[in-house]
Amino acid sequence: MSDVEDEVTMISKLDFDDPLYLHASDISSTPLINFKLKVTENYKSWSCAMELALQTKNKTGFINGSLEKSTTDDVLANQWERCNAVVLSWILGAMSEELYFGQVYSKVASVVWNELKETYDKVDGSFMFNLYQRINSLTPNVTSVSDYYHKLNSLWK
């Protein structure tokens, strides 16, 4: 058997539960979530939604750094590169255009994830003031009780 056939055989034997497994539907052009990161205003919701989506794909190890590239097996190292590229493209695809261009040359998904967290997971005084103002401006008589509850609950979270 040739080296290419050996590599294909090894990759095809990856179990569905292995983070290096790529399903045919795991393509970089398919968005994982239906809204884009716009900076601080929606970072918390965006990161929560992305983490949940990546968890369903068994790819959180690529953003939290727990899944490292193999240094002893070239086939697994190449597969890690492929999976990392898919995860990175999912992250980039879920960003506004201005943020995308700041990260497009990045090569490692966990580095991008950590940079976004460090940059946008901040709460300053003006953000808190605006949040409290939005909470205080909600009135239960404008919408149904359930709508009021869900809006208030999402603001508190």
C-alpha positions as CSV (number, residue, x, y, z in Angstrom):
1,M,0.0,0.0,0.0
2,S,1.2,3.5,-0.7
3,D,1.6,6.3,1.9
4,V,-1.5,8.0,0.6
5,E,-3.6,4.9,0.9
6,D,-2.2,4.3,4.4
7,E,-3.2,7.9,5.4
8,V,-6.7,7.5,3.9
9,T,-7.1,4.2,5.8
10,M,-6.0,5.7,9.1
11,I,-8.2,8.7,8.8
12,S,-11.2,6.6,7.7
13,K,-10.8,4.6,10.9
14,L,-11.2,7.6,13.1
15,D,-14.2,7.1,15.4
16,F,-17.2,9.5,15.3
17,D,-16.4,10.5,18.9
18,D,-12.8,11.5,18.0
19,P,-12.4,15.3,17.7
20,L,-10.2,14.7,14.6
21,Y,-13.2,13.1,12.8
22,L,-14.7,15.2,10.1
23,H,-18.2,14.4,8.9
24,A,-19.1,15.1,5.3
25,S,-21.4,17.9,6.6
26,D,-18.5,19.6,8.4
27,I,-17.6,22.0,5.7
28,S,-16.2,25.4,6.3
29,S,-18.9,27.2,4.2
30,T,-21.7,26.1,6.4
31,P,-22.3,28.6,9.2
32,L,-22.7,27.2,12.7
33,I,-24.8,30.0,14.1
34,N,-27.1,32.5,12.5
35,F,-25.7,35.8,13.7
36,K,-22.3,37.5,13.6
37,L,-20.0,38.8,16.2
38,K,-20.2,42.6,16.2
39,V,-17.7,43.4,19.0
40,T,-18.5,43.9,22.7
41,E,-22.3,44.4,22.2
42,N,-22.9,40.7,21.5
43,Y,-19.7,38.9,22.4
44,K,-21.3,37.0,25.3
45,S,-24.2,35.6,23.3
46,W,-22.0,35.0,20.3
47,S,-19.3,33.0,22.2
48,C,-22.0,31.0,24.1
49,A,-23.7,30.1,20.8
50,M,-20.4,29.2,19.1
51,E,-19.3,27.1,22.0
52,L,-22.5,25.2,21.9
53,A,-22.3,24.7,18.2
54,L,-18.7,23.5,18.4
55,Q,-19.6,21.2,21.2
56,T,-22.2,19.5,19.0
57,K,-19.4,18.9,16.4
58,N,-17.0,17.7,19.1
59,K,-14.6,20.5,18.3
60,T,-14.3,22.5,21.5
61,G,-10.8,21.1,22.0
62,F,-9.7,23.3,19.1
63,I,-10.8,26.5,20.8
64,N,-9.9,25.8,24.4
65,G,-6.4,24.4,23.5
66,S,-6.9,21.0,25.0
67,L,-6.5,19.2,21.7
68,E,-2.9,19.6,20.5
69,K,-1.4,18.8,17.2
70,S,0.4,15.5,17.2
71,T,4.2,15.8,17.1
72,T,4.8,12.1,16.6
73,D,2.3,11.1,13.9
74,D,2.3,13.0,10.6
75,V,-1.1,11.6,9.5
76,L,-2.8,12.8,12.7
77,A,-0.9,16.1,12.5
78,N,-2.3,16.7,9.0
79,Q,-5.8,15.8,10.2
80,W,-5.5,18.2,13.1
81,E,-4.5,20.9,10.6
82,R,-7.6,20.2,8.5
83,C,-9.9,20.2,11.5
84,N,-8.3,23.4,12.9
85,A,-8.8,25.1,9.5
86,V,-12.5,24.1,9.5
87,V,-13.0,25.4,13.0
88,L,-11.2,28.6,12.2
89,S,-13.3,29.1,9.1
90,W,-16.5,28.6,11.2
91,I,-15.2,31.2,13.7
92,L,-14.2,33.7,11.0
93,G,-17.5,33.1,9.1
94,A,-19.4,34.1,12.2
95,M,-17.7,37.6,12.5
96,S,-18.6,40.9,11.1
97,E,-16.6,42.0,8.2
98,E,-14.4,44.5,10.2
99,L,-13.5,41.8,12.7
100,Y,-12.9,39.2,10.0
101,F,-10.2,41.2,8.3
102,G,-8.4,41.6,11.6
103,Q,-8.2,37.8,12.0
104,V,-8.1,36.4,8.5
105,Y,-4.4,35.7,8.6
106,S,-4.5,33.7,11.8
107,K,-3.6,30.1,11.7
108,V,-4.8,28.6,15.0
109,A,-8.4,28.5,16.1
110,S,-7.5,28.6,19.9
111,V,-5.4,31.7,19.4
112,V,-8.2,33.6,17.6
113,W,-10.7,32.4,20.2
114,N,-8.5,33.7,23.1
115,E,-7.8,37.0,21.4
116,L,-11.5,37.6,20.9
117,K,-12.2,36.7,24.5
118,E,-9.4,39.0,25.8
119,T,-10.5,41.9,23.6
120,Y,-14.3,41.7,23.7
121,D,-15.2,39.9,26.9
122,K,-15.1,43.2,28.9
123,V,-17.7,45.0,30.9
124,D,-17.1,48.7,31.4
125,G,-19.1,51.4,33.2
126,S,-20.9,52.6,30.1
127,F,-21.9,49.1,29.1
128,M,-23.3,48.5,32.6
129,F,-25.1,51.9,32.6
130,N,-26.7,51.0,29.2
131,L,-27.7,47.6,30.4
132,Y,-29.4,48.9,33.5
133,Q,-31.1,51.6,31.5
134,R,-32.5,48.9,29.1
135,I,-33.7,46.8,32.1
136,N,-35.4,49.8,33.7
137,S,-37.0,50.9,30.5
138,L,-38.8,47.5,30.0
139,T,-42.5,47.7,30.9
140,P,-44.7,44.7,31.3
141,N,-47.8,46.5,29.8
142,V,-46.2,47.0,26.4
143,T,-45.9,43.3,25.5
144,S,-47.3,40.1,26.8
145,V,-46.1,38.8,30.2
146,S,-44.1,36.0,28.6
147,D,-42.4,38.4,26.2
148,Y,-41.6,40.7,29.1
149,Y,-40.2,37.8,31.1
150,H,-38.0,36.6,28.2
151,K,-36.6,40.1,27.5
152,L,-35.9,40.8,31.1
153,N,-34.3,37.4,31.6
154,S,-32.0,37.7,28.6
155,L,-30.9,41.2,29.8
156,W,-30.1,39.8,33.3
157,K,-28.2,36.9,31.8
